[in-house]
Amino acid sequence: MKIHWYGHACFQIETTDGTRLVTDPYTPETSGYLPVTEAADRVVVSSDNDSFHCRADLIPGNPHVVNALELARGTGELHEDAVTIRAIEAMEALNHRFHDPDQNAMYRIEADGLVIGHMGDMGNALSPAQMAFFEGTDVLLALVGGHPTIELDDLMRLIEFVRPSIVIPMHFRTLRYRPRNSFWIETFLSRFDEAQIDFPCSWEVSVDAGTLPPSTRIVVLTHSN
């Protein structure tokens, strides 16, 4: 499996059979990141009303769109071909400084013998049910920019509980990201020993279920867009 970070909370996950899933696509004009030009088979969005997370209409290829919030409120899981998507409801920060908090969802993508956990736009400490939802996660796509998403102390509790093999940071401040209300990546990385952190100097990483690291590694990707 290949995991490619476009920017913000938007990734492309390509399975070994060539299926391409895109997560939480952004609006280029407001986010500052460039448009996604690669076609996708599926797009998963954590909400349908947040322009930083829901722009499935901008992804080429006429993909099948999965609204994770609707999924969480319905059956909770979807099986298509060799991919399973599970979702659980979440909420933006209840003390959001800029607007009333919106509902969204966190989700898991299961394929190639791996579980990829995406935290959507979660802004609060996770409930016991939400913590349990991420049990068995191999790769956690983690919100590391602080308010208005989850506070770093609460994120660390999730990482320590789940102990994923790989944590890929997302949703943090970069030179291209237009809003200036998030932490730079160093704030999150300061909580780990340098020996735990990998810098591939790339926007893409290959992950194999048979060669996962025995303890948690932080893999810092460069945004491609």
Contacts in CASP RR format, 6 or more apart in sequence:
PFRMAT RR
TARGET T0000
AUTHOR 0000-0000-0000
METHOD contacts of the structure
MODEL  1
MKIHWYGHACFQIETTDGTRLVTDPYTPETSGYLPVTEAADRVVVSSDND
SFHCRADLIPGNPHVVNALELARGTGELHEDAVTIRAIEAMEALNHRFHD
PDQNAMYRIEADGLVIGHMGDMGNALSPAQMAFFEGTDVLLALVGGHPTI
ELDDLMRLIEFVRPSIVIPMHFRTLRYRPRNSFWIETFLSRFDEAQIDFP
CSWEVSVDAGTLPPSTRIVVLTHSN
1 13 0 8 1.000
1 14 0 8 1.000
1 15 0 8 1.000
1 16 0 8 1.000
1 111 0 8 1.000
1 112 0 8 1.000
1 114 0 8 1.000
1 206 0 8 1.000
1 207 0 8 1.000
1 208 0 8 1.000
2 12 0 8 1.000
2 13 0 8 1.000
2 14 0 8 1.000
2 204 0 8 1.000
2 205 0 8 1.000
2 206 0 8 1.000
2 207 0 8 1.000
3 11 0 8 1.000
3 12 0 8 1.000
3 13 0 8 1.000
3 14 0 8 1.000
3 116 0 8 1.000
3 139 0 8 1.000
3 168 0 8 1.000
3 204 0 8 1.000
3 205 0 8 1.000
3 206 0 8 1.000
3 207 0 8 1.000
3 221 0 8 1.000
4 11 0 8 1.000
4 12 0 8 1.000
4 13 0 8 1.000
4 14 0 8 1.000
4 203 0 8 1.000
4 204 0 8 1.000
4 224 0 8 1.000
5 11 0 8 1.000
5 168 0 8 1.000
5 170 0 8 1.000
5 203 0 8 1.000
5 204 0 8 1.000
5 221 0 8 1.000
5 222 0 8 1.000
5 223 0 8 1.000
5 224 0 8 1.000
6 12 0 8 1.000
6 22 0 8 1.000
6 25 0 8 1.000
6 26 0 8 1.000
6 33 0 8 1.000
6 36 0 8 1.000
6 203 0 8 1.000
6 223 0 8 1.000
6 224 0 8 1.000
6 225 0 8 1.000
7 26 0 8 1.000
7 31 0 8 1.000
7 33 0 8 1.000
7 170 0 8 1.000
7 174 0 8 1.000
7 176 0 8 1.000
7 177 0 8 1.000
7 223 0 8 1.000
7 224 0 8 1.000
7 225 0 8 1.000
8 24 0 8 1.000
8 26 0 8 1.000
8 31 0 8 1.000
8 33 0 8 1.000
8 52 0 8 1.000
8 53 0 8 1.000
8 170 0 8 1.000
8 171 0 8 1.000
8 177 0 8 1.000
8 223 0 8 1.000
9 23 0 8 1.000
9 24 0 8 1.000
9 26 0 8 1.000
9 46 0 8 1.000
9 52 0 8 1.000
9 53 0 8 1.000
9 118 0 8 1.000
9 120 0 8 1.000
9 121 0 8 1.000
9 141 0 8 1.000
9 143 0 8 1.000
9 170 0 8 1.000
9 171 0 8 1.000
10 22 0 8 1.000
10 23 0 8 1.000
10 24 0 8 1.000
10 25 0 8 1.000
10 26 0 8 1.000
10 33 0 8 1.000
10 36 0 8 1.000
10 225 0 8 1.000
11 22 0 8 1.000
11 23 0 8 1.000
11 24 0 8 1.000
11 118 0 8 1.000
11 141 0 8 1.000
11 168 0 8 1.000
11 170 0 8 1.000
12 20 0 8 1.000
12 21 0 8 1.000
12 22 0 8 1.000
12 23 0 8 1.000
12 36 0 8 1.000
12 38 0 8 1.000
12 40 0 8 1.000
13 20 0 8 1.000
13 21 0 8 1.000
13 22 0 8 1.000
13 23 0 8 1.000
13 109 0 8 1.000
13 111 0 8 1.000
13 116 0 8 1.000
14 20 0 8 1.000
14 21 0 8 1.000
15 21 0 8 1.000
15 82 0 8 1.000
15 83 0 8 1.000
15 111 0 8 1.000
15 112 0 8 1.000
16 112 0 8 1.000
17 81 0 8 1.000
17 82 0 8 1.000
19 41 0 8 1.000
19 42 0 8 1.000
19 81 0 8 1.000
19 82 0 8 1.000
19 83 0 8 1.000
19 111 0 8 1.000
20 38 0 8 1.000
20 39 0 8 1.000
20 40 0 8 1.000
20 41 0 8 1.000
20 42 0 8 1.000
21 40 0 8 1.000
21 41 0 8 1.000
21 42 0 8 1.000
21 43 0 8 1.000
21 44 0 8 1.000
21 83 0 8 1.000
21 109 0 8 1.000
22 36 0 8 1.000
22 40 0 8 1.000
22 42 0 8 1.000
22 43 0 8 1.000
22 44 0 8 1.000
22 56 0 8 1.000
22 59 0 8 1.000
22 63 0 8 1.000
23 43 0 8 1.000
23 44 0 8 1.000
23 45 0 8 1.000
23 109 0 8 1.000
23 118 0 8 1.000
23 141 0 8 1.000
24 44 0 8 1.000
24 45 0 8 1.000
24 46 0 8 1.000
24 52 0 8 1.000
24 53 0 8 1.000
24 54 0 8 1.000
24 118 0 8 1.000
24 120 0 8 1.000
24 121 0 8 1.000
25 36 0 8 1.000
25 43 0 8 1.000
25 45 0 8 1.000
25 53 0 8 1.000
25 54 0 8 1.000
25 55 0 8 1.000
25 56 0 8 1.000
25 58 0 8 1.000
25 59 0 8 1.000
26 32 0 8 1.000
26 33 0 8 1.000
26 51 0 8 1.000
26 52 0 8 1.000
26 53 0 8 1.000
26 55 0 8 1.000
27 51 0 8 1.000
27 52 0 8 1.000
27 55 0 8 1.000
27 58 0 8 1.000
28 34 0 8 1.000
28 35 0 8 1.000
28 58 0 8 1.000
30 51 0 8 1.000
30 52 0 8 1.000
30 178 0 8 1.000
31 52 0 8 1.000
31 177 0 8 1.000
31 178 0 8 1.000
31 179 0 8 1.000
32 176 0 8 1.000
32 177 0 8 1.000
32 178 0 8 1.000
33 176 0 8 1.000
33 177 0 8 1.000
33 223 0 8 1.000
33 225 0 8 1.000
34 225 0 8 1.000
35 58 0 8 1.000
35 225 0 8 1.000
36 58 0 8 1.000
36 59 0 8 1.000
36 60 0 8 1.000
36 225 0 8 1.000
37 60 0 8 1.000
38 60 0 8 1.000
39 59 0 8 1.000
39 60 0 8 1.000
39 61 0 8 1.000
39 63 0 8 1.000
40 59 0 8 1.000
40 60 0 8 1.000
40 61 0 8 1.000
40 63 0 8 1.000
41 63 0 8 1.000
41 64 0 8 1.000
42 63 0 8 1.000
42 64 0 8 1.000
42 65 0 8 1.000
42 66 0 8 1.000
42 80 0 8 1.000
42 83 0 8 1.000
43 56 0 8 1.000
43 59 0 8 1.000
43 63 0 8 1.000
43 64 0 8 1.000
43 65 0 8 1.000
43 66 0 8 1.000
44 65 0 8 1.000
44 66 0 8 1.000
44 68 0 8 1.000
44 85 0 8 1.000
44 107 0 8 1.000
44 109 0 8 1.000
44 118 0 8 1.000
45 53 0 8 1.000
45 54 0 8 1.000
45 56 0 8 1.000
45 65 0 8 1.000
45 66 0 8 1.000
45 67 0 8 1.000
45 68 0 8 1.000
46 53 0 8 1.000
46 54 0 8 1.000
46 68 0 8 1.000
46 69 0 8 1.000
46 90 0 8 1.000
46 104 0 8 1.000
46 105 0 8 1.000
46 106 0 8 1.000
46 107 0 8 1.000
46 118 0 8 1.000
46 120 0 8 1.000
46 121 0 8 1.000
47 53 0 8 1.000
47 54 0 8 1.000
47 67 0 8 1.000
47 68 0 8 1.000
47 69 0 8 1.000
47 102 0 8 1.000
47 103 0 8 1.000
47 104 0 8 1.000
47 105 0 8 1.000
47 121 0 8 1.000
48 54 0 8 1.000
48 67 0 8 1.000
48 69 0 8 1.000
48 70 0 8 1.000
49 102 0 8 1.000
50 102 0 8 1.000
50 104 0 8 1.000
50 121 0 8 1.000
52 121 0 8 1.000
53 104 0 8 1.000
53 120 0 8 1.000
53 121 0 8 1.000
56 63 0 8 1.000
56 65 0 8 1.000
64 80 0 8 1.000
66 78 0 8 1.000
66 85 0 8 1.000
68 85 0 8 1.000
68 87 0 8 1.000
68 104 0 8 1.000
68 105 0 8 1.000
68 106 0 8 1.000
68 107 0 8 1.000
68 120 0 8 1.000
69 87 0 8 1.000
69 89 0 8 1.000
69 103 0 8 1.000
69 104 0 8 1.000
69 105 0 8 1.000
71 77 0 8 1.000
71 78 0 8 1.000
71 85 0 8 1.000
71 86 0 8 1.000
71 87 0 8 1.000
71 105 0 8 1.000
71 107 0 8 1.000
72 87 0 8 1.000
72 88 0 8 1.000
72 89 0 8 1.000
72 105 0 8 1.000
72 107 0 8 1.000
73 89 0 8 1.000
76 86 0 8 1.000
76 87 0 8 1.000
76 88 0 8 1.000
77 84 0 8 1.000
77 85 0 8 1.000
77 86 0 8 1.000
77 87 0 8 1.000
78 84 0 8 1.000
78 85 0 8 1.000
78 86 0 8 1.000
82 111 0 8 1.000
82 112 0 8 1.000
83 109 0 8 1.000
83 110 0 8 1.000
83 111 0 8 1.000
84 108 0 8 1.000
84 109 0 8 1.000
84 110 0 8 1.000
84 111 0 8 1.000
85 107 0 8 1.000
85 108 0 8 1.000
85 109 0 8 1.000
85 110 0 8 1.000
86 107 0 8 1.000
86 108 0 8 1.000
86 110 0 8 1.000
86 133 0 8 1.000
87 105 0 8 1.000
87 106 0 8 1.000
87 107 0 8 1.000
87 108 0 8 1.000
88 105 0 8 1.000
88 106 0 8 1.000
88 107 0 8 1.000
88 129 0 8 1.000
88 130 0 8 1.000
88 133 0 8 1.000
89 103 0 8 1.000
89 104 0 8 1.000
89 105 0 8 1.000
90 103 0 8 1.000
90 104 0 8 1.000
90 105 0 8 1.000
90 106 0 8 1.000
90 119 0 8 1.000
90 120 0 8 1.000
90 121 0 8 1.000
90 122 0 8 1.000
90 123 0 8 1.000
90 124 0 8 1.000
90 130 0 8 1.000
91 101 0 8 1.000
91 102 0 8 1.000
91 103 0 8 1.000
91 104 0 8 1.000
91 122 0 8 1.000
91 123 0 8 1.000
91 124 0 8 1.000
92 101 0 8 1.000
92 102 0 8 1.000
92 103 0 8 1.000
92 104 0 8 1.000
92 121 0 8 1.000
92 122 0 8 1.000
92 123 0 8 1.000
92 148 0 8 1.000
92 149 0 8 1.000
93 101 0 8 1.000
93 123 0 8 1.000
93 124 0 8 1.000
93 147 0 8 1.000
93 148 0 8 1.000
93 149 0 8 1.000
93 150 0 8 1.000
94 101 0 8 1.000
94 123 0 8 1.000
94 124 0 8 1.000
95 147 0 8 1.000
96 148 0 8 1.000
97 147 0 8 1.000
97 148 0 8 1.000
97 181 0 8 1.000
98 148 0 8 1.000
98 181 0 8 1.000
101 123 0 8 1.000
102 121 0 8 1.000
104 120 0 8 1.000
104 121 0 8 1.000
104 122 0 8 1.000
105 120 0 8 1.000
106 117 0 8 1.000
106 118 0 8 1.000
106 119 0 8 1.000
106 120 0 8 1.000
106 122 0 8 1.000
106 130 0 8 1.000
106 133 0 8 1.000
106 134 0 8 1.000
107 117 0 8 1.000
107 118 0 8 1.000
107 120 0 8 1.000
108 115 0 8 1.000
108 116 0 8 1.000
108 117 0 8 1.000
108 118 0 8 1.000
108 133 0 8 1.000
108 134 0 8 1.000
108 137 0 8 1.000
109 115 0 8 1.000
109 116 0 8 1.000
109 117 0 8 1.000
109 118 0 8 1.000
110 116 0 8 1.000
112 209 0 8 1.000
113 209 0 8 1.000
114 138 0 8 1.000
114 139 0 8 1.000
114 207 0 8 1.000
114 209 0 8 1.000
115 136 0 8 1.000
115 137 0 8 1.000
115 138 0 8 1.000
115 139 0 8 1.000
116 137 0 8 1.000
116 138 0 8 1.000
116 139 0 8 1.000
116 141 0 8 1.000
117 134 0 8 1.000
117 137 0 8 1.000
117 139 0 8 1.000
117 140 0 8 1.000
117 141 0 8 1.000
118 141 0 8 1.000
119 140 0 8 1.000
119 141 0 8 1.000
119 142 0 8 1.000
119 143 0 8 1.000
119 149 0 8 1.000
119 150 0 8 1.000
120 143 0 8 1.000
121 143 0 8 1.000
121 149 0 8 1.000
121 171 0 8 1.000
122 130 0 8 1.000
122 143 0 8 1.000
122 149 0 8 1.000
122 150 0 8 1.000
123 143 0 8 1.000
123 147 0 8 1.000
123 148 0 8 1.000
123 149 0 8 1.000
123 150 0 8 1.000
123 151 0 8 1.000
124 150 0 8 1.000
124 154 0 8 1.000
125 150 0 8 1.000
125 151 0 8 1.000
125 154 0 8 1.000
125 157 0 8 1.000
126 134 0 8 1.000
126 150 0 8 1.000
126 154 0 8 1.000
126 157 0 8 1.000
126 158 0 8 1.000
131 158 0 8 1.000
131 161 0 8 1.000
131 162 0 8 1.000
134 140 0 8 1.000
134 158 0 8 1.000
134 161 0 8 1.000
134 162 0 8 1.000
134 164 0 8 1.000
135 162 0 8 1.000
136 162 0 8 1.000
136 164 0 8 1.000
137 162 0 8 1.000
137 164 0 8 1.000
138 164 0 8 1.000
138 165 0 8 1.000
138 166 0 8 1.000
138 207 0 8 1.000
138 209 0 8 1.000
138 212 0 8 1.000
139 164 0 8 1.000
139 165 0 8 1.000
139 166 0 8 1.000
139 167 0 8 1.000
139 168 0 8 1.000
139 207 0 8 1.000
140 158 0 8 1.000
140 159 0 8 1.000
140 162 0 8 1.000
140 164 0 8 1.000
140 166 0 8 1.000
140 167 0 8 1.000
140 168 0 8 1.000
141 168 0 8 1.000
141 170 0 8 1.000
142 155 0 8 1.000
142 158 0 8 1.000
142 159 0 8 1.000
142 167 0 8 1.000
142 168 0 8 1.000
142 169 0 8 1.000
142 170 0 8 1.000
143 149 0 8 1.000
143 150 0 8 1.000
143 155 0 8 1.000
143 170 0 8 1.000
143 171 0 8 1.000
144 152 0 8 1.000
144 155 0 8 1.000
144 169 0 8 1.000
144 170 0 8 1.000
144 171 0 8 1.000
144 172 0 8 1.000
144 183 0 8 1.000
144 185 0 8 1.000
144 187 0 8 1.000
144 188 0 8 1.000
145 152 0 8 1.000
145 171 0 8 1.000
145 172 0 8 1.000
145 173 0 8 1.000
145 182 0 8 1.000
145 183 0 8 1.000
145 187 0 8 1.000
145 188 0 8 1.000
146 152 0 8 1.000
146 172 0 8 1.000
146 182 0 8 1.000
146 183 0 8 1.000
146 187 0 8 1.000
147 181 0 8 1.000
148 181 0 8 1.000
149 171 0 8 1.000
149 182 0 8 1.000
150 158 0 8 1.000
152 183 0 8 1.000
152 187 0 8 1.000
152 188 0 8 1.000
152 191 0 8 1.000
155 188 0 8 1.000
156 191 0 8 1.000
159 167 0 8 1.000
159 216 0 8 1.000
163 215 0 8 1.000
163 216 0 8 1.000
164 216 0 8 1.000
165 212 0 8 1.000
165 213 0 8 1.000
165 214 0 8 1.000
165 215 0 8 1.000
165 216 0 8 1.000
165 217 0 8 1.000
166 205 0 8 1.000
166 207 0 8 1.000
166 212 0 8 1.000
166 213 0 8 1.000
166 216 0 8 1.000
166 217 0 8 1.000
166 218 0 8 1.000
166 219 0 8 1.000
167 216 0 8 1.000
167 217 0 8 1.000
167 218 0 8 1.000
167 219 0 8 1.000
168 205 0 8 1.000
168 219 0 8 1.000
168 220 0 8 1.000
168 221 0 8 1.000
169 185 0 8 1.000
169 188 0 8 1.000
169 218 0 8 1.000
169 220 0 8 1.000
169 221 0 8 1.000
171 182 0 8 1.000
172 182 0 8 1.000
172 183 0 8 1.000
172 184 0 8 1.000
172 185 0 8 1.000
172 188 0 8 1.000
173 179 0 8 1.000
173 180 0 8 1.000
173 182 0 8 1.000
173 183 0 8 1.000
173 184 0 8 1.000
173 185 0 8 1.000
174 223 0 8 1.000
176 223 0 8 1.000
176 225 0 8 1.000
185 220 0 8 1.000
189 197 0 8 1.000
189 218 0 8 1.000
189 220 0 8 1.000
192 218 0 8 1.000
196 215 0 8 1.000
196 216 0 8 1.000
196 217 0 8 1.000
196 218 0 8 1.000
197 217 0 8 1.000
197 218 0 8 1.000
197 220 0 8 1.000
198 217 0 8 1.000
198 218 0 8 1.000
198 219 0 8 1.000
198 220 0 8 1.000
199 220 0 8 1.000
200 219 0 8 1.000
200 220 0 8 1.000
200 221 0 8 1.000
201 222 0 8 1.000
202 221 0 8 1.000
202 222 0 8 1.000
203 221 0 8 1.000
203 222 0 8 1.000
203 223 0 8 1.000
203 224 0 8 1.000
204 221 0 8 1.000
204 224 0 8 1.000
205 219 0 8 1.000
205 221 0 8 1.000
END
